[in-house]
């Protein structure tokens, strides 16, 4: 995976095991990713689908069903949250993981 494509510094957190629990940070919590929106369509009016690409991490590959990605967007001065819907290990060589995530718009 080319390092230049990973230009967003994000925080990864594991979702609650119960319906109302807190999110717990992964260790290490932060990583560099490429964050790319999918073309319009396929989502609802309030969600936007994204492709999140990062170097392979075993904790992400195992914990993706309840994973949340947080990105502090300096352009808008807000923290954006992306909820992971799917995970793929690229070429099964442990080089890269691709996540499909949804951002819910307020």
N, C-alpha and C positions, 0 to 999 in steps of 0.2 A: 504494500500500500504506500502510495506517495505521501510523504509527510506534509507537503505544501497544501494539499487539499483539506487537511484537518486544521481549520482556522478558527474554530469556536471552542472556548474553554468552558466545559460544562461540569455540573455536579450530578452524580448518580446516587439514587436512593432506592432502597427496597421497600415495597409497599407493605402495609400492615397485613398480618396473618388473620386478623379479625376485621370486621367491617368498619370499626371506628378507631383503630390503632394509629400510632404515628408512623411516619416514614423513617427508616433507619439508613444512615449513610453507608455506602459500600466502602471498603478499604482497599486501595486508596479511593478517596471520594471523587477527585477531579480527574478529568482526562480531556484530551484534544480530540474533536470529532469534526466531520464534514456534515453539515446540516443542509439538506436540499429539499425544497418543497416538491411534491408531486404535481403534475398538471391538474387544473381544475376538473371537478367532477368526481363522483364516487363517494364524497363525504356529504355531511349535512351542511346546512347553512352556518352552523356554529363551529364546525370542526374543519381543520386543514390537515391533510396527511403529509408526512415528511419521511424522507429516507435519512437515517442517521448511520454514518459509517465510522468505525473506529477500529483500532488495532485489537486483535483477539484478546479477550479476557474471559477466563473460565467462569468467574462469578457472574458475569453478564449473560453468558451462554446458558447457565443453569437457572438464573433468577429472573429471566426476562418476563415471565407472565405477570409479575407485579412490579415491574421496574418503572421508575419515573426519571426523566432527564430534566434538569433545571438549567436554564441558560440566562445569565444576567445580560440583557441586551443594553449595551451602552448607548445605542442610538435613540432608544425610547425611554431609557432609565427605568425599565421594568424587568421583572423576572418572569420569563416565559416557561411554562411547564408542558412537557411532552410525555404522553403515556404510551408505553410500548405495547403494540398489538401483535408483533411477530418478530422472529429472529432467524437469521440464516448465517451459518458459518461458510464463508466463501472458500471454495475449492477444498474444504475439509483439511487444509494444511495448517490451520491455526494462524493464519496471517491477518485476517480481517473478519469482522462481524458486521452485518448489515441489519439494522433494526427498522421496522416500520412503526412509526409513532404518530399519534394524533395530538394536535394542539387544540384545546377548546377555547374559542373566542368568547370574551365576556359579553 
